[in-house]
């Protein structure tokens, strides 16, 4: 009889374990939906905040050069400028996932918007139109987790 009572408990404990696993799986799959920028809606504001975030850890993302303020010490990592020595000495905040990669999901980026017209009456699209028309794009563009300090020339050479 003792063997039978153990047998009847196993399916119940297996069911509880399966339900617990499903709950954990559901919760962890929902985390990315909650782990997004919903406060910083300006790329310029994000860059100012990042100087504070990286204070004391001023090292460029790709090359490991040190920097102070907005000036890179290219000798600290042996970087040799390729085409633009002035830009090589400057820190830029690089989108690890390029803005174009997530920007393409916005209609304003791809097609423009009737409100995206410059002072001369010429329509524009792309980053500037998406930035002007979409709060969600501005949040994505200013996401601190996607921005890293980079040598300006490396940022330019990497492009999209």
N, C-alpha and C positions, 0 to 999 in steps of 0.2 A: 504494500500500500504506500509505503514511504516513497518508492520510486514513482508512483503515479502522481503524487502531489507535486513532486518536483517537475514532472513533465507538464503539468497544467500551468505552472508558474512561468516556464520558459517562454511560451508564446506571448504572455502579457508583458514580460520584461523586454522582450524583443520589440514589441509594438511601442512601448514607452521609449526605448532607445531610438527607434526609427523616427518617432514623432519629435524627439529632442533634436536629432540630427537635422530634420527638415526645418525646424524652427531656427537653429543656428545657421543653416545654409541660407534661409530666407533673409535673416537679419544681416548677415555679412554681404549678401548680394545687394542689399539696399543701401549699404554705407556709401558707395560712390554718389548716389543721388543726394545724400546729405553733405558730402564732403566737397562742396564747391563754394567759390567766392560769391558772397551775396552782400558784401559791404563796400568793397573798394570798386568804384565804377569809373576810375580814371587811371590810365596808364601812367601819366605824370605823377599822380599821387602815389601809385604803387612804387615807382622808382625812388621817390623820396623816402618811403617807408623802408625800402630794401637797404638803403644806406645805413639805417639804424639796425636792421636785422643782421647785416653782415659786419657790423662794427666789431673789431677784434678778430675777424676771420676774413680779412681782405685778400682773397685768392681767386684768380679767374677760373672759370669752370673748365674750359677745354685744355688750357696750357699750364695752369698752376702758377701763373705769374702773381706777384704781389702787387697791390695797388694802394694808393692813398688818395682819398677824395675821389676825383675822377681821372687821376693820372696813373697809368700802368708803368711799372718798372719792368720793361721787356727784358732787361739783362738778368732779372731774377730767375727767369725760366729758360733763357736762351732763345727766346722768340726773335726771329729776324723778319722785319717787315717785307712784304712781297711787292706791293704796289703803292701803298699809302702810309708812309711813316707817321704822318700826323695822326691819322685815325688809329694806327697801331698803339699809340701812346694814350688812348682814351678808353675809359670804361663805357660799355654799353650794356644795357639789360636785355639779354638774349632770351627769346621764347624758345624753350627746348622743343616743344611742339610748335612749329612755325604758325604764326597768326594766319597765314594763308590756308593751312591745313584745316583749322576749325572755322575760319572765315568763310570758306566756300560753302558751308552749310547755310549761310544766310543769303536770302534772296537779294538783299540790298548790296551785298558784296558782288554777287554774280551779275545782277541785272540793273542795279541802281534803284533809285526811288525818285518820285516826282519832286520831292523836297531837296534832293541832292543836286543843287545847281550853284555854281560859283558866282562871284560878283559880276562876271562878264556874261552870264546867262548860259554858260556851258555846263551840260550835265556831267556828273562824275559818278563813279561806282567804286568798288573795291573797299579797302580798309577805311578810308575817310567817310564813305557813305554808311557803311555798317556801323562805324563809331558814332556817327551823327544820329542814326535812326534806331539803333537797337541797344537797349540797356543790357540785355543778355550778352551781346558781343562785348560791350565795355567791361562787364564783369569777367568774362573769359580772358580778354586781353590784359587785364590787370591782376590776374590770378598769381599770387606770390609763389605758389608751388611750381609754376611753369616758367618763372623768370630767374635767370642766373647771371652773375657778372661775367662778362666776356671782353676780350680784347676787341675793340671796335672793328679793326680790320678783319679779324677772324669772323665776327658776326656778319660783316659785309660779304666776305668770301664764301661763307657757308650758305648765305642767301636763304632759299626755302628748302 
